[in-house]
Amino acid sequence: MIKNIVTIGGSSSKNSINKILAEYAGGLLKNAKLTKVDLNDFDIPLFSVDVEFEKGYSKGVLNLNEIIENADGFIISLAEHNGAYSTAFKNAYDWLSRIEGKVWRNKPMLLLSTSPGIRGGKSVLEIALGKFPYMGANIVGSMSFPLFDENFKEGKIVNSDLKENLLNLVDEFENAL
Ligand SMILES: Cc1cc2nc3c(=O)[nH]c(=O)nc-3n(C[C@H](O)[C@H](O)[C@H](O)COP(=O)(O)O)c2cc1C
């Protein structure tokens, strides 16, 4: 059966390299339909308990929650800002956690990060690896992808070790679906 895989770029950059990487990894799946989440497409106010109390959930938050509810699995790539989640991702995540504490619903997840730097977002990846499981994540594989601009060119991974790593992870992810 064809699986519905939600890819998320954990960033609000128009040309997010994390969105590119998540969608690239999704494209390696053999039997999947991708639902590609760009956080810019969702109207999500800055989280505050006051806004939540006064206005409730925005359409954007409810739509994103429904996309997650309907997913068979997730491929997420997190941008790293000052060693942590991007504001856009954390904001959406905080809202989502108010609707359903187990945001990730125990569905298989391939968790990635990338940056132009040598660590490839390893710090934010470590945060998420430590904390996502408390929010219902079933992380079946993870990888930080370093030096994005050198290792990913014209829509492809040009470093053979990184490519092999990712292909293996995508296989494991597909087997877990
Ligand atoms: C405010 C800010 C903080 C950043 N902090 C980090 C960092 O801690 N580690 C890192 O590797 N890159 C950092 N970067 C560079 C990002 O990795 C880079 O902008 C990358 O393109 C973000 O991913 P995106 O294209 O998916 O948004 C930072 C960028 C910004 C704008």
The ligand as an SDF file (V2000), in Angstrom:
LIG
                    3D

 31 33  0  0  0  0  0  0  0  0999 V2000
   20.0210   33.2520   13.5300 C   0  0  0  0  0  0  0  0  0  0  0  0
   20.8370   32.1610   12.9140 C   0  0  0  0  0  0  0  0  0  0  0  0
   21.5610   31.3040   13.7130 C   0  0  0  0  0  0  0  0  0  0  0  0
   22.3000   30.2660   13.1530 C   0  0  0  0  0  0  0  0  0  0  0  0
   22.9370   29.3850   13.9750 N   0  0  0  0  0  0  0  0  0  0  0  0
   23.5430   28.3130   13.4360 C   0  0  0  0  0  0  0  0  0  0  0  0
   24.0850   27.2930   14.2870 C   0  0  0  0  0  0  0  0  0  0  0  0
   24.0030   27.3430   15.5050 O   0  0  0  0  0  0  0  0  0  0  0  0
   24.6720   26.2190   13.7050 N   0  0  0  0  0  0  0  0  0  0  0  0
   24.7460   26.0900   12.3320 C   0  0  0  0  0  0  0  0  0  0  0  0
   25.2820   25.0830   11.8610 O   0  0  0  0  0  0  0  0  0  0  0  0
   24.2410   27.0270   11.5160 N   0  0  0  0  0  0  0  0  0  0  0  0
   23.6370   28.1320   12.0320 C   0  0  0  0  0  0  0  0  0  0  0  0
   23.0850   29.0720   11.2090 N   0  0  0  0  0  0  0  0  0  0  0  0
   23.1970   28.9100    9.7570 C   0  0  0  0  0  0  0  0  0  0  0  0
   22.0800   28.0060    9.2760 C   0  0  0  0  0  0  0  0  0  0  0  0
   22.4950   26.6640    9.4240 O   0  0  0  0  0  0  0  0  0  0  0  0
   21.7680   28.3120    7.8190 C   0  0  0  0  0  0  0  0  0  0  0  0
   21.1600   29.5850    7.7330 O   0  0  0  0  0  0  0  0  0  0  0  0
   20.8900   27.2460    7.1880 C   0  0  0  0  0  0  0  0  0  0  0  0
   20.6670   27.5990    5.8310 O   0  0  0  0  0  0  0  0  0  0  0  0
   19.5750   27.1110    7.9410 C   0  0  0  0  0  0  0  0  0  0  0  0
   18.7920   26.1200    7.3760 O   0  0  0  0  0  0  0  0  0  0  0  0
   17.5870   26.4620    6.3840 P   0  0  0  0  0  0  0  0  0  0  0  0
   18.2180   26.8920    5.0680 O   0  0  0  0  0  0  0  0  0  0  0  0
   16.8570   25.1820    6.2690 O   0  0  0  0  0  0  0  0  0  0  0  0
   16.8030   27.5750    6.9940 O   0  0  0  0  0  0  0  0  0  0  0  0
   22.3450   30.1220   11.7510 C   0  0  0  0  0  0  0  0  0  0  0  0
   21.6240   31.0050   10.9420 C   0  0  0  0  0  0  0  0  0  0  0  0
   20.8760   32.0050   11.5060 C   0  0  0  0  0  0  0  0  0  0  0  0
   20.0640   32.9160   10.6200 C   0  0  0  0  0  0  0  0  0  0  0  0
  1  2  1  0
  2  3  1  0
  2 30  2  0
  3  4  2  0
  4  5  1  0
  4 28  1  0
  5  6  2  0
  6  7  1  0
  6 13  1  0
  7  8  2  0
  7  9  1  0
  9 10  1  0
 10 11  2  0
 10 12  1  0
 12 13  2  0
 13 14  1  0
 14 15  1  0
 14 28  1  0
 15 16  1  0
 16 17  1  0
 16 18  1  0
 18 19  1  0
 18 20  1  0
 20 21  1  0
 20 22  1  0
 22 23  1  0
 23 24  1  0
 24 25  2  0
 24 26  1  0
 24 27  1  0
 28 29  2  0
 29 30  1  0
 30 31  1  0
M  END
$$$$
